[in-house]
Structures are given as C-alpha cells and as structure tokens.
Amino acid sequence: MAVAEFRDECLVEFRPLTQGAGWILRDVHIERNAPTPLTLIAAVESKCDALGFARIDEVVGGDWKSYRRFTGELEWG
C-alpha cells in the first residue's frame, strides 16, 4: 500500500497492481468520521488520470464492491 497527500486536504490510498504493473487508486481519506466531498474525489481522480494511475470507475459498473471488500481484508505490505 502507498499513501500520498493531495493539496493538503486528503490522503490518497494506492494499492499495487499484479506483476509490477503499477498502482491503482483505492480510496480517498479525509478527517475521521467525515464524508469525503465528491468534488474532492473527482479532483483526485482527474489528477490520477493525468498521471496515468489506474482507478476504479464506479460509473462504468461491474462488481467493484467485491474488489473493495477483498482488498480491504488483505494486508498489503
């Protein structure tokens, strides 16, 4: 797992892709127990797209909830 700071507003969580294929944007975190504003998530996703990081596109569909649950249960070192 890797964590980066974005505009002093949030922490961005990345997980490694298999076979050294790079990183995927996993989640955006702000202060404890506060919902992350959708505009902030969109800004992070836009920046990750510009830098070439893979991300989960919730709009496209698919079974991403299973992926999120699976990766949340793993200990990535």
C-alpha positions, 0 to 999 in steps of 0.5 A: 500500500502507498499513501500520498497527500493531495493539496493538503486536504486528503490522503490518497490510498494506492494499492499495487497492481499484479506483476509490477504493473503499477498502482491503482487508486483505492480510496480517498481519506479525509478527517475521521468520521467525515464524508469525503466531498465528491468534488474532492474525489473527482479532483483526485481522480482527474489528477490520477488520470493525468498521471496515468494511475489506474482507478476504479470507475464506479460509473462504468459498473461491474462488481467493484464492491467485491474488489473493495471488500477483498482488498480491504481484508488483505494486508498489503505490505 
